[in-house]
Amino acid sequence: MLRVEFHCHTYYSNDSLTLPETLREVCQRKQIDRLMVTDHNSIGGALEARQLDPQLFIVGEEVRTTSGELLAFFVKEEVPRGLQPLEAIQRLQDQGAFICVSHPLDRMRGWQPEALLTILPYLDALETFNSRCIWPCWNTDAQRFASRHHLPGVSGSDAHTPQEVGRSTMLVEDFADAEGLRRVIRQAQPHNRLSGWGVHFASSQAKELKQR
């Protein structure tokens, strides 16, 4: 079984200062076997990380659409922000990516239920636990929604700082690509913890530093 971190940011995101080298050190210390690098609208950090350790790091992206954010793994070509959801999904499907939705029912960062329903047939999973959700009920709502619509769930720390990496991980059977992940994700075992409100201040500070 592999311990996998499904949602993590580097300094390529506008609200993170974390270097890929730091992520590698944290993963070694916390015994994380695979880490999806999912920067906002960029695969630059993921590509940089993969050069450091191609076995540990998997190229992903968190894509801002006109309705909410998609979370994708095994991304080969960067998808720009601001597309309609179905257009972004089509671009991800064309490259064989594993597609899910990040923090789908978070009332501060999530999707309107009507918009979410329109894309369900094209998703591989929903993020049913996000450590950065301020209220636990938003994760519970996502878990119930996924179960009702027969979609598997993924858990992610949504780490923007090194301290957050590994807050939420999953134990997953070995996989080598997006298709392999689709085969094993329903049997994955989540290990979830919330990060608390304070982590959002770190993201705000990162934004301010980058704007100076």
Secondary structure, 3 states (H helix, E strand, C coil): CEEEEEEECCCCCCCCCCCHHHHHHHHHHHCCCEEEECCECCCHHHHHHHHHCCCCEEEEEEEEECCCEEEEECCCCCCCCCECHHHHHHHHHHCCCEEEECCCCCCCCCCCHHHHHHHHHHCCEEEEEECCCCCHHHHHHHHHHHHHCCCCEEEECCECCHHHCCCCEEEECCCCCHHHHHHHHHHCEEECCCCCCCHHHHHHHHHHHHHC
